[in-house]
Amino acid sequence: MTKTHRLDEAKAFVAVNIALLTISDTRDLSDDKSGDTLAARVTEAGHHLAARALVRDDKGAIAGQVETWIADPSIDVVITTGGTGLTGRDVTVEAIRPLFEKEIEGFSVLFHQVSFTTVGTSTIQSRACGGLARGTYIFCLPGSPGAVKDGWDNILKWQLDNRHLPCNLVELMPRLLEK
């Protein structure tokens, strides 16, 4: 897969406000390696870490936290890590997908292409997804640090950079609530 990331260096970078949610029954914020990895990458890219939380694998808790952030007009993007697998406790997708007004199918497709290069066919065990709810982008990544790196480094870092060519998600933000 050819990776071409072109930036319009003449444009000023626009930082977006990103909230991070870790979903886990086995971790807390003190040992949340995936959340730490993602938080570091978000801030290294120049974005604002608007909020960070950890909730258990519970549909109500997951949806409740994401709904709170969707309702906050200062949060542009929510990224979750964890709970996208196939086991009984993996309920992130079931909690968040009903919140989507529009699903970003291409995110899942591209995530699996990227993931295939690092974990091979094991990528089929992930249900990574993305969507839009009330003007807020939401992306659900698997819970491993490697998957977080794949999703951020190869997709989100670029699509959340307003200088990315030929287009990016940031330039759409002013129009997301159009009727």
N, C-alpha and C positions, 0 to 999 in steps of 0.2 A: 504494500500500500504506500503510495507516494504521499508524503506529508508536505504540503505547501502552506505556509503561514506567512502571509504578507501583511505588513502594517503600513499604514499611511503615517509616516513619521512627522509629517507637517501638521497633523491634527493633534490637539492637546488631549491627553488621556482623561477620561471621565471615570472616576471611581464610582462603583455602585455599592449599595448597602446590602450585605449578605448575612443571613442568619443560618447557623449550622445546628442541625439536630442529629444527635447520635441515638440510635435505637438499640438497646442491649439489655439483656437480663443478667449479663455476667460482668459488665464493666461499670465503672463510675468515672467521673471526670478526671480523677487522679491517674487512671491507667487507660485512658481513651486514646490509643495510638492513632487510630484512623481520624478521629476528630482533631487531634493535635496536628497531624499531617495536613489535613485540609485547612485548618485555621492558619497554619504557617504559610501555606501556598496562597491563600486568599490575601493575606496582608502583604506578602512579598510581591504580589502582582500589583499592589497599590490600592486595593479595595478596602472598604470599611467592614470590619467584623461587627455587625450591628447587634448580634445576639448569639448566644450559644447555650444549648441545653442538652440534657440526656434524659430520655424516658425509657421505661421498660417496654417490652414487646407486648403492647396492649393497644388495640385499635382505637379505643376512646382517647387514651392519653396521647397517642401519636397525632390523631386528627385534631384533637383539642389544641395542642401546641402549634401545629401548622396553621390552623384556622386563626389563632391569635396573631400570628405573624402576618398572615394574609390581610387581616383587618388593619394592620399598622401601615399607614401610608408611607412611612419612612423606610420600610423594608422592600427592596426590589426583587430579591432572589432568596429562596429557601433551598438549601441543599441538605439532604439527609444521608446518613450512612448507616447501613445495617438493616436487617429484616427483609431483604429482597430475595432470599433464597426459597427453598422448597419445603422446609420443615414446617411442622404444625405451628411453631412459635413465630415464623416469619410472616408478619401481617402488615408490613409497611405499605405494600402496594394496595392491599385491600382497604387500608385506612385512608390513603391519600388519593388514589385514582378517582373516587367519587367526588372529590373536591375540584377536579379538573373541569374547566369549561371547554378547553381545547387540549388535546394530547399532542405532544411533540414526538410523533412516531420515529422521526429521524434520529432522535437522541438515542433511543434504544438500539436501533440498527447500527449506528456508528459506534456506540459503546461496545457492542458485541464484536464488531470488526477490530477495534483497538484491543479489546480484551483477548481475542483469539491469538494475537501475536505474543501475548505474555503467558496465558494459561491454556492455550489450545482449546480443545473441545469442551473443557470444563466450563467455558463461558455459558453453556446452555443452562447451568444451574443458577444463573442470575436472572432476575426480573427487573433489572434497572429500567427506569422510565422517567419521562419528563412531561411537564404540562404547564398550563397557564390557568391561574385562578384569580379573578378580580384584579388583573393587572400585575400579578406577581408570578414570576417564573418559579417553578418547583422542579427539582431534580433529585431523584432517589438513586443513590449509589449503593453497591454492596458494602459490607462492613470491614473488609480487609484493607490494610494500608495500601497494598498493591492495586486494588480496584479503585481506591480513592485517587491514587496517583494516575492511573489510566484515565479515569474520567475527567479529572482536573487538567492534567498536563496536556492531554491530547484533544480535548473538546471544549470544556468550559472556560479554561483560561483564554482561549481564542475567541469564543463566541461572546464572552463577557468583556471583551476589549473593543471599545468603540472605534478603534483605529484599524481593526481587522478587515481585510479586503477579500472578496468583493463585498461582503455584507456581514452583519453581526446582529445579535439579539439586542444590544444596547440601543442601536439606532431605531428600533421598533418601539421602545418603551413609551415615548410620548403618545403613541397611537394605540396602545393596547386596550384602552377602555372605550374606543370609538364604537358608536352604534350605527 
